[in-house]
């Protein structure tokens, strides 16, 4: 047993979960969101961005010293109260399910993300609009 090395040696900085801090820049935040959306290419839906934000807020609160239960409650309330989505299913004869989905995610009633995907959620992608208010509000949560 004395020859087994700590698994910590095999982890990279990329294995660490991104968290928002007071020093997080808008560029870092946008890069993280884009990376998370790209990782959902094989499946995404109208709630994908909401799930990403929920996890980000939760991890950021944990990192700031909040308990797991408190962090989960705050993150769930934050997303439920501030985020909304709309989407529509559009006929598409070239899609295997003969439809595709297009939609928008809103933060405080402002569109921050527009997405599209196939009828089965495959080929999920999207583009962000201004997310500075979202970042600032997450930073405020960390101060409470």
Helices and strands as residue ranges (DSSP letters): G 7-10, G 13-15, H 26-39, H 48-63, H 68-82, E 83-91, E 99-107, E 110-118, E 125-128, H 132-143
